[in-house]
Structures are given as structure tokens and as C-alpha cells.
Amino acid sequence: MLGMVGIVLPGLPTTPFLLLTSYLLTRSSPRMQRRLLANSLVGPILSQWQQRRAIELHVKIKAIALIGVVMALLICFSSMPPAFLATVLAFNCVGILVIYRLPTVTD
């Protein structure tokens, strides 16, 4: 759930939570794992991760671009206190770093 919530909430990194969810479901609930892999939004990415331990470059670019857009919108339209805004932006930067460091599929 945290990974899915992270898709729409700035500051909550989605990718690490989805990878962790997939890893834990593989060991605890094969039925729930199959449902997660059947999800049209995240299933193909997680399947690729399980098969190759890497994600495609275009997925990395889209994820980092989406984080960048959300960060820009947050800076422009947010009325959050500066300290809270800085914390959210720092978490977003960590999310970008995590995505950047994930291995990339090479054909």
C-alpha cells in the first residue's frame, strides 16, 4: 500500500516500497504476489526486476521526470512551512538517487 500511495504523494518514495513488497510477498503470499504482478501499472516493471534484477532505462527516466515535476509543482504551489518543504524535497532527492542507482536493463 505504501508504494501505491507513494505514486500520488510527494515525499514518499514508491520504487523501494514496491520492490520490498514484491520481495516479501514472494516469500509470504504467492497469491498476493501474483495479483501484484498482474497489476497493469506496476506488474511489468516488477516482473522485469524479478527476471533480470534491473529496470528499463525509459522506466527510470519516467520515474525521475515524474518526481521532478512533482517537486517543481510542490515548490511553486505549496504553502508548507519551509522546514517541512525542505524535508519533503530531501526525501524526493533520496528517491531519485535510489532510482538512478538501480541497475538498468541492457539488451
Secondary structure, DSSP 8 states (H G I E B T S, - for coil): -HHHHHHHSTTS-HHHHHHHHHHHHHHH-HHHHHHHHH-TTTHHHHHHHHHHS-B-HHHHHHHHHHHHHHHHHHHHH----HHHHHHHHHHHHHHHHHHHHS-B---
